[in-house]
Amino acid sequence: MASIREEVRRFILEEIAKNRLSDSELSDSQDLGKKGIVDSIALMRLLTFLTAKFGFELKDDDYKMDYFESVNSIVRFVEKKRN
């Protein structure tokens, strides 16, 4: 089974960046919003993916941009929600 990090990276590269970005160009610590990779629509698609793939529900306090600014922060968020 692929790790959370691998699944998140794959989704961002294939579904959000639509192959405009290579694996080596996506740093796990880069700010996805500032780099223009994730906008508000992409964020909603990402949230839908995360909840379906990893089986958790979002609560009102889960909608903080800090949780979704980088691959690293997304992985931490998913790990927190799964525990």
SULJOSUL-V156721 format. One record per backbone hydrogen bond with DSSP energy under -1.0 kcal/mol. CO is the residue of the C=O (numbers start at 0). NH is the residue of the N-H. If there is no record, write none. Layout:
co=CO nh=NH
co=CO nh=NH
This chain:
co=2 nh=6
co=3 nh=7
co=4 nh=8
co=5 nh=9
co=6 nh=10
co=7 nh=11
co=8 nh=12
co=9 nh=13
co=10 nh=14
co=10 nh=15
co=11 nh=16
co=12 nh=18
co=16 nh=19
co=27 nh=71
co=30 nh=34
co=31 nh=36
co=31 nh=37
co=32 nh=35
co=38 nh=42
co=39 nh=43
co=40 nh=44
co=41 nh=45
co=42 nh=46
co=43 nh=47
co=44 nh=48
co=45 nh=49
co=46 nh=50
co=47 nh=51
co=48 nh=52
co=49 nh=53
co=58 nh=61
co=59 nh=62
co=61 nh=63
co=63 nh=66
co=64 nh=67
co=68 nh=31
co=69 nh=73
co=70 nh=74
co=71 nh=75
co=72 nh=76
co=73 nh=77
co=74 nh=78
co=75 nh=79
co=76 nh=80
co=77 nh=81
